Amino acid sequence: MRRDPKTAAADFFVFARDYLCTYMPTVRGLSVKTIEAYRISLECFLTFLTDHEHIDRGKVSFDHFDRAYLKAWLGWLGQLAGRRGQAAHHRHP
């Protein structure tokens, strides 16, 4: 696994790309649609980290995939779903 030369930390984005583009289709044999769903979920989590936790996207690391961040992300998703449900309810009386 490639590492950051300054910190020796694993390069998250290289790992994520390899996981999505090589491991999932080749080793796991997952479909293109399944891999796309994983990619979209990862992108959603990264958006949460940058927009709501104010973490620079270039500084995201494996350390951000901990229980606290993941619970906060799931709560944020629940709030979004609630807002969308309310908006849908108001559109269709």
Short mmCIF file of the C-alpha atoms (twelve columns), coordinates in Angstrom:
data_MODEL
# 
_entry.id   MODEL 
# 
loop_
_atom_site.group_PDB 
_atom_site.id 
_atom_site.type_symbol 
_atom_site.label_atom_id 
_atom_site.label_alt_id 
_atom_site.label_comp_id 
_atom_site.label_asym_id 
_atom_site.label_seq_id 
_atom_site.Cartn_x 
_atom_site.Cartn_y 
_atom_site.Cartn_z 
_atom_site.pdbx_PDB_model_num 
ATOM 1  C CA . MET A 1  0.000   0.000   0.000   1 
ATOM 2  C CA . ARG A 2  1.361   3.408   -0.927  1 
ATOM 3  C CA . ARG A 3  2.174   5.696   1.976   1 
ATOM 4  C CA . ASP A 4  2.584   9.420   2.393   1 
ATOM 5  C CA . PRO A 5  6.352   10.098  2.304   1 
ATOM 6  C CA . LYS A 6  6.094   12.777  5.031   1 
ATOM 7  C CA . THR A 7  3.946   10.925  7.543   1 
ATOM 8  C CA . ALA A 8  4.261   7.263   6.474   1 
ATOM 9  C CA . ALA A 9  0.460   7.084   6.742   1 
ATOM 10 C CA . ALA A 10 -1.426  4.978   4.224   1 
ATOM 11 C CA . ASP A 11 -2.683  7.069   1.299   1 
ATOM 12 C CA . PHE A 12 -6.441  6.846   1.737   1 
ATOM 13 C CA . PHE A 13 -7.420  7.952   -1.771  1 
ATOM 14 C CA . VAL A 14 -5.047  5.516   -3.494  1 
ATOM 15 C CA . PHE A 15 -6.376  2.720   -1.321  1 
ATOM 16 C CA . ALA A 16 -10.023 3.701   -2.000  1 
ATOM 17 C CA . ARG A 17 -9.430  3.814   -5.760  1 
ATOM 18 C CA . ASP A 18 -7.700  0.424   -5.737  1 
ATOM 19 C CA . TYR A 19 -10.466 -1.045  -3.597  1 
ATOM 20 C CA . LEU A 20 -13.241 0.246   -5.871  1 
ATOM 21 C CA . CYS A 21 -11.534 -0.290  -9.227  1 
ATOM 22 C CA . THR A 22 -9.521  -3.473  -8.642  1 
ATOM 23 C CA . TYR A 23 -10.468 -5.435  -5.535  1 
ATOM 24 C CA . MET A 24 -14.260 -5.184  -5.777  1 
ATOM 25 C CA . PRO A 25 -14.637 -6.178  -9.437  1 
ATOM 26 C CA . THR A 26 -11.720 -8.623  -9.661  1 
ATOM 27 C CA . VAL A 27 -11.487 -10.359 -6.298  1 
ATOM 28 C CA . ARG A 28 -15.069 -9.989  -5.102  1 
ATOM 29 C CA . GLY A 29 -16.646 -10.138 -8.565  1 
ATOM 30 C CA . LEU A 30 -19.128 -7.385  -7.738  1 
ATOM 31 C CA . SER A 31 -21.280 -5.783  -10.414 1 
ATOM 32 C CA . VAL A 32 -20.682 -2.310  -11.796 1 
ATOM 33 C CA . LYS A 33 -23.891 -1.088  -10.134 1 
ATOM 34 C CA . THR A 34 -22.855 -2.434  -6.722  1 
ATOM 35 C CA . ILE A 35 -19.445 -0.796  -7.000  1 
ATOM 36 C CA . GLU A 36 -21.122 2.464   -8.037  1 
ATOM 37 C CA . ALA A 37 -23.325 2.293   -4.931  1 
ATOM 38 C CA . TYR A 38 -20.219 1.910   -2.751  1 
ATOM 39 C CA . ARG A 39 -18.560 4.839   -4.549  1 
ATOM 40 C CA . ILE A 40 -21.605 7.053   -4.036  1 
ATOM 41 C CA . SER A 41 -21.735 6.186   -0.325  1 
ATOM 42 C CA . LEU A 42 -18.048 6.977   0.053   1 
ATOM 43 C CA . GLU A 43 -18.517 10.275  -1.781  1 
ATOM 44 C CA . CYS A 44 -21.451 11.110  0.490   1 
ATOM 45 C CA . PHE A 45 -19.320 10.446  3.585   1 
ATOM 46 C CA . LEU A 46 -16.527 12.629  2.195   1 
ATOM 47 C CA . THR A 47 -19.038 15.417  1.541   1 
ATOM 48 C CA . PHE A 48 -20.215 15.130  5.140   1 
ATOM 49 C CA . LEU A 49 -16.642 15.340  6.432   1 
ATOM 50 C CA . THR A 50 -15.815 18.411  4.346   1 
ATOM 51 C CA . ASP A 51 -19.090 20.321  4.605   1 
ATOM 52 C CA . HIS A 52 -20.188 19.544  8.155   1 
ATOM 53 C CA . GLU A 53 -17.035 18.545  9.998   1 
ATOM 54 C CA . HIS A 54 -14.888 21.102  8.129   1 
ATOM 55 C CA . ILE A 55 -12.140 18.628  7.323   1 
ATOM 56 C CA . ASP A 56 -10.093 19.483  4.264   1 
ATOM 57 C CA . ARG A 57 -10.684 16.772  1.670   1 
ATOM 58 C CA . GLY A 58 -6.943  16.387  1.110   1 
ATOM 59 C CA . LYS A 59 -6.470  15.607  4.802   1 
ATOM 60 C CA . VAL A 60 -9.062  12.830  5.037   1 
ATOM 61 C CA . SER A 61 -7.433  9.664   6.315   1 
ATOM 62 C CA . PHE A 62 -8.368  6.297   7.726   1 
ATOM 63 C CA . ASP A 63 -8.549  7.978   11.135  1 
ATOM 64 C CA . HIS A 64 -11.789 9.673   10.041  1 
ATOM 65 C CA . PHE A 65 -13.518 6.316   9.676   1 
ATOM 66 C CA . ASP A 66 -14.166 5.933   13.373  1 
ATOM 67 C CA . ARG A 67 -17.334 5.345   15.357  1 
ATOM 68 C CA . ALA A 68 -17.936 9.014   16.210  1 
ATOM 69 C CA . TYR A 69 -17.719 10.263  12.624  1 
ATOM 70 C CA . LEU A 70 -19.739 7.367   11.242  1 
ATOM 71 C CA . LYS A 71 -22.499 7.854   13.831  1 
ATOM 72 C CA . ALA A 72 -22.588 11.579  13.085  1 
ATOM 73 C CA . TRP A 73 -22.785 10.825  9.355   1 
ATOM 74 C CA . LEU A 74 -25.679 8.417   9.836   1 
ATOM 75 C CA . GLY A 75 -27.489 11.042  11.921  1 
ATOM 76 C CA . TRP A 76 -26.884 13.610  9.188   1 
ATOM 77 C CA . LEU A 77 -28.274 11.204  6.577   1 
ATOM 78 C CA . GLY A 78 -31.342 10.659  8.754   1 
ATOM 79 C CA . GLN A 79 -31.907 14.415  8.983   1 
ATOM 80 C CA . LEU A 80 -31.619 14.734  5.200   1 
ATOM 81 C CA . ALA A 81 -34.082 11.901  4.682   1 
ATOM 82 C CA . GLY A 82 -36.488 13.513  7.145   1 
ATOM 83 C CA . ARG A 83 -36.327 16.829  5.319   1 
ATOM 84 C CA . ARG A 84 -36.868 15.146  1.985   1 
ATOM 85 C CA . GLY A 85 -39.828 13.223  3.382   1 
ATOM 86 C CA . GLN A 86 -41.358 16.425  4.722   1 
ATOM 87 C CA . ALA A 87 -40.841 18.192  1.401   1 
ATOM 88 C CA . ALA A 88 -42.431 15.293  -0.456  1 
ATOM 89 C CA . HIS A 89 -45.357 15.356  1.956   1 
ATOM 90 C CA . HIS A 90 -45.917 19.067  1.336   1 
ATOM 91 C CA . ARG A 91 -45.832 18.620  -2.422  1 
ATOM 92 C CA . HIS A 92 -48.482 15.898  -2.381  1 
ATOM 93 C CA . PRO A 93 -51.322 16.961  -0.084  1 
# 
